[in-house]
Amino acid sequence: MAALGESRPSTRIEIKGVSRFFGRVRAVCDLSFTVEAGEFLAILGPSGCGKTTILRLIAGLERPDRGAIVIGDDLVADDKIWVSPERRGVGMVFQDYALFPHLTVAQNIAFGLNGQRPTRVQELLKLVGLDGFARRYPHELSGGEQQRVAIARSLATHPKVLLLDEPFSNLDADLRPKMRAELKILLQRLHCTTIFVTHDQEEAFELADRIAVLNAGQLEQIDAPEEIYREPATRFVAEFIGHADFLKGRVRGNCIETAIGCFAKPRPLPEGTIVQVMVRPEEIDLTLWPPTSPLAPPLKGKGEEGWEELGEKSEGLIVARHYRGGMQLITVRLSSGEALRSLQPAGVRFPLASRVGVQVKTHAPMIFY
């Protein structure tokens, strides 16, 4: 067996057509996906979509009503076979950490060791940066320290798989980035197959090799973070991940006509077909007219002719503005009544009720039929 903290062979997980019902409530339905050995998969979705249920099914805390679960080479659950949680080689960190309040840090970590060498606890404490904390009790620790104890306890038995159920949700906002970075480094050293459940998109995009997006117990998309953002497979994913706005489009000849211009038609469609065109805030350019501020970006062209080059349908009115650090998210209402958001530097002035020109930077936005 590899020494603690060293990379060791990791384990593949297969979920095959798994369903779980609680009475008439569908928690997960016909779910299938694979987590490769050593991969960090984030499961993302709104509350009640089945994220935690998936972890509990893999850990053996719930039994599937249909389907099969394979961990490594072992079938651990199907309609005939059931392997108990303690025999699956899975470690789990719960949302509330589930530390025993009457046990010390060392005793919490040693709880599942069944008499293994005492030095194991000290190795684990050193691994998670808590050397010297062995005799403290959970109530004497900060939230971040409690989280690290929970992770150390989950790693005590050399699990094949680590499951994390929103482990950062109880931490202060300023502590979360530090703990995310520490966790990522630790799991890379261990080369441990990890499934991480969260509702926080920033956490998922920062930590995960791939992201699985769930909706009402069903898998909408599983892909690399950048692909999830740039090429959402469904309207739900597009709306759930980041900011997305949708414009009504109509097929006219070889293009799709919208309130802000025409876009290339991605595939043959009948004339007059109605579609939805997705644009992200960073794809929207705004131009103030008239340029009342010296910081306002110049119009393309000169004078009124420059405005007309943008096209009548590209005119809009600023109706909202929200500052986000060095950027501002500006909402523009178009002449069609539709609204778009644009991400702009905070130093550029876009006063409320200003008349602006609106342009899209991409010629091939996502089209939903």
URQUIHU-V589816 format. One record per residue. N is the residue number from 1. RES is the residue in three letters. SS is DSSP state (2 for helix, 1 for strand, 0 for the rest). PHI is phi in whole degrees, -180 to 180 (NA if undefined). Layout:
n = {N:N}
res = {RES:RES}
ss = {SS:SS}
phi = {PHI:PHI}
This chain:
n = {1:2:3:4:5:6:7:8:9:10:11:12:13:14:15:16:17:18:19:20:21:22:23:24:25:26:27:28:29:30:31:32:33:34:35:36:37:38:39:40:41:42:43:44:45:46:47:48:49:50:51:52:53:54:55:56:57:58:59:60:61:62:63:64:65:66:67:68:69:70:71:72:73:74:75:76:77:78:79:80:81:82:83:84:85:86:87:88:89:90:91:92:93:94:95:96:97:98:99:100:101:102:103:104:105:106:107:108:109:110:111:112:113:114:115:116:117:118:119:120:121:122:123:124:125:126:127:128:129:130:131:132:133:134:135:136:137:138:139:140:141:142:143:144:145:146:147:148:149:150:151:152:153:154:155:156:157:158:159:160:161:162:163:164:165:166:167:168:169:170:171:172:173:174:175:176:177:178:179:180:181:182:183:184:185:186:187:188:189:190:191:192:193:194:195:196:197:198:199:200:201:202:203:204:205:206:207:208:209:210:211:212:213:214:215:216:217:218:219:220:221:222:223:224:225:226:227:228:229:230:231:232:233:234:235:236:237:238:239:240:241:242:243:244:245:246:247:248:249:250:251:252:253:254:255:256:257:258:259:260:261:262:263:264:265:266:267:268:269:270:271:272:273:274:275:276:277:278:279:280:281:282:283:284:285:286:287:288:289:290:291:292:293:294:295:296:297:298:299:300:301:302:303:304:305:306:307:308:309:310:311:312:313:314:315:316:317:318:319:320:321:322:323:324:325:326:327:328:329:330:331:332:333:334:335:336:337:338:339:340:341:342:343:344:345:346:347:348:349:350:351:352:353:354:355:356:357:358:359:360:361:362:363:364:365:366:367:368:369}
res = {MET:ALA:ALA:LEU:GLY:GLU:SER:ARG:PRO:SER:THR:ARG:ILE:GLU:ILE:LYS:GLY:VAL:SER:ARG:PHE:PHE:GLY:ARG:VAL:ARG:ALA:VAL:CYS:ASP:LEU:SER:PHE:THR:VAL:GLU:ALA:GLY:GLU:PHE:LEU:ALA:ILE:LEU:GLY:PRO:SER:GLY:CYS:GLY:LYS:THR:THR:ILE:LEU:ARG:LEU:ILE:ALA:GLY:LEU:GLU:ARG:PRO:ASP:ARG:GLY:ALA:ILE:VAL:ILE:GLY:ASP:ASP:LEU:VAL:ALA:ASP:ASP:LYS:ILE:TRP:VAL:SER:PRO:GLU:ARG:ARG:GLY:VAL:GLY:MET:VAL:PHE:GLN:ASP:TYR:ALA:LEU:PHE:PRO:HIS:LEU:THR:VAL:ALA:GLN:ASN:ILE:ALA:PHE:GLY:LEU:ASN:GLY:GLN:ARG:PRO:THR:ARG:VAL:GLN:GLU:LEU:LEU:LYS:LEU:VAL:GLY:LEU:ASP:GLY:PHE:ALA:ARG:ARG:TYR:PRO:HIS:GLU:LEU:SER:GLY:GLY:GLU:GLN:GLN:ARG:VAL:ALA:ILE:ALA:ARG:SER:LEU:ALA:THR:HIS:PRO:LYS:VAL:LEU:LEU:LEU:ASP:GLU:PRO:PHE:SER:ASN:LEU:ASP:ALA:ASP:LEU:ARG:PRO:LYS:MET:ARG:ALA:GLU:LEU:LYS:ILE:LEU:LEU:GLN:ARG:LEU:HIS:CYS:THR:THR:ILE:PHE:VAL:THR:HIS:ASP:GLN:GLU:GLU:ALA:PHE:GLU:LEU:ALA:ASP:ARG:ILE:ALA:VAL:LEU:ASN:ALA:GLY:GLN:LEU:GLU:GLN:ILE:ASP:ALA:PRO:GLU:GLU:ILE:TYR:ARG:GLU:PRO:ALA:THR:ARG:PHE:VAL:ALA:GLU:PHE:ILE:GLY:HIS:ALA:ASP:PHE:LEU:LYS:GLY:ARG:VAL:ARG:GLY:ASN:CYS:ILE:GLU:THR:ALA:ILE:GLY:CYS:PHE:ALA:LYS:PRO:ARG:PRO:LEU:PRO:GLU:GLY:THR:ILE:VAL:GLN:VAL:MET:VAL:ARG:PRO:GLU:GLU:ILE:ASP:LEU:THR:LEU:TRP:PRO:PRO:THR:SER:PRO:LEU:ALA:PRO:PRO:LEU:LYS:GLY:LYS:GLY:GLU:GLU:GLY:TRP:GLU:GLU:LEU:GLY:GLU:LYS:SER:GLU:GLY:LEU:ILE:VAL:ALA:ARG:HIS:TYR:ARG:GLY:GLY:MET:GLN:LEU:ILE:THR:VAL:ARG:LEU:SER:SER:GLY:GLU:ALA:LEU:ARG:SER:LEU:GLN:PRO:ALA:GLY:VAL:ARG:PHE:PRO:LEU:ALA:SER:ARG:VAL:GLY:VAL:GLN:VAL:LYS:THR:HIS:ALA:PRO:MET:ILE:PHE:TYR}
ss = {0:0:0:0:0:0:0:0:0:0:0:0:1:1:1:1:1:1:1:1:1:1:0:0:1:1:1:1:1:1:1:1:1:1:1:0:0:0:0:1:1:1:1:1:1:0:0:0:0:0:2:2:2:2:2:2:2:2:2:0:0:0:0:0:0:1:1:1:1:1:1:0:0:1:1:1:1:0:0:0:0:1:0:0:2:2:2:0:0:1:1:1:1:0:0:0:0:0:0:0:0:0:0:1:2:2:2:2:2:2:0:0:0:0:0:0:0:0:2:2:2:2:2:2:2:2:2:0:0:0:0:0:0:0:0:0:1:2:2:2:0:0:2:2:2:2:2:2:2:2:2:2:2:2:2:0:0:0:0:0:1:1:1:1:1:0:0:0:0:0:0:0:2:2:2:2:2:2:2:2:2:2:2:2:2:2:2:2:2:2:0:0:1:1:1:1:1:1:0:0:2:2:2:2:2:2:2:0:0:1:1:1:1:1:1:0:0:1:1:1:1:1:1:0:2:2:2:2:2:2:0:0:0:0:2:2:2:2:2:2:0:0:0:0:1:1:1:1:1:1:1:1:0:0:1:1:1:1:0:0:1:1:1:1:0:0:0:0:0:0:0:0:0:1:1:1:1:1:1:0:2:2:2:1:1:1:1:1:0:0:0:0:0:0:0:0:0:0:0:0:0:0:2:2:2:2:2:2:2:2:0:2:2:2:1:1:1:1:1:1:1:1:1:1:0:0:1:1:1:1:1:1:1:1:0:0:0:0:1:1:1:1:1:1:1:0:0:0:0:0:0:0:0:0:1:1:1:1:1:1:0:0:0:0:0:1:1:1:0}
phi = {NA:-67:-66:-60:90:-92:-67:-143:-53:-107:-123:-90:-122:-124:-110:-121:56:-83:-130:-143:-120:-118:66:-93:-87:-90:-81:-137:-139:50:-90:-138:-166:-126:-112:-73:-59:79:-81:-109:-106:-102:-105:-122:171:-70:-59:81:-88:107:-60:-66:-58:-61:-61:-66:-68:-67:-72:94:-83:-132:-111:-67:-78:-146:94:-138:-127:-121:-118:65:-98:-106:-78:-104:-160:-158:-73:-122:-101:-144:-101:-67:-54:-69:-105:-94:69:-117:-105:-135:-109:-81:-60:-98:72:54:-78:-79:-66:-90:-109:-71:-57:-62:-68:-61:-67:-79:-55:-99:-84:53:81:-66:-52:-60:-64:-59:-62:-64:-63:-67:-61:-67:-60:-97:75:-123:-57:92:-101:-56:-94:-80:-104:-51:-69:-93:-110:-77:-60:-65:-69:-61:-61:-67:-64:-62:-67:-60:-63:-69:-90:-60:-99:52:-66:-74:-137:-116:-114:-123:-104:44:-70:-100:-66:-95:-94:-63:-58:-76:-90:-60:-58:-64:-69:-62:-63:-64:-65:-61:-63:-61:-72:-67:-65:-81:50:-97:-65:-132:-119:-124:-99:-157:-109:-95:-65:-61:-62:-61:-70:-76:-97:-84:-77:-139:-125:-107:-101:-108:-145:52:81:-121:-83:-85:-165:-134:-167:-64:-52:-67:-72:-58:-77:-80:-131:-61:-78:-138:-61:-60:-62:-58:-77:-79:-93:66:-106:-142:-119:-126:-111:-72:-125:-133:-70:-130:62:-96:-136:-112:-92:-133:-69:-120:120:-107:-127:-63:-81:-71:-157:-58:-142:-62:-56:89:-60:-91:-132:-115:-104:-94:-133:-98:-56:-74:-93:-106:-100:-117:-133:-70:-147:-74:-74:-74:-108:-64:-89:-69:-66:-71:-73:-75:88:-129:56:-61:-62:-62:-65:-67:-62:-72:95:-60:-76:-97:-86:-150:-128:-74:-116:-158:-150:-129:-87:-135:64:-85:-125:-132:-103:-109:-101:-120:-96:-83:-64:-77:94:-78:-122:-131:-112:-130:-95:-133:-59:-66:-78:-91:-82:-131:-63:-59:71:-74:-87:-135:-93:-122:-133:-103:-77:-101:-97:-135:-70:-70:-116:-114:-100}
